Amino acid sequence: MQDDNLRQSGRRKLLRVTMPDGRVICHKNSVRTFVEALAAIGTETSASQRW
C-alpha cells in the first residue's frame, strides 16, 4: 500500500536567459543562472525595475 503513495519528481528544467545583445546565460543550476543574469544586468538596473 505504501508503494502506491510514492511520488516521482518531474524532469529537471534549465533556466535560460537571453540578453538583448544575444548573449545566452544557461547553467545546470538555476540559482547560478539567476545570479549571473543579475550580475550582467547590474544591481542598480534590476533594483530600479518594478516587478
Stockholm file with secondary structure:
# STOCKHOLM 1.0

chainA/1-51         MQDDNLRQSGRRKLLRVTMPDGRVICHKNSVRTFVEALAAIGTETSASQRW
#=GR chainA/1-51 SS CGGGGCCCCCCCCCEEEECTTSCEEEESSHHHHHHHHHHHHCHHHHHHSCC
#=GC SS_cons        CGGGGCCCCCCCCCEEEECTTSCEEEESSHHHHHHHHHHHHCHHHHHHSCC
//
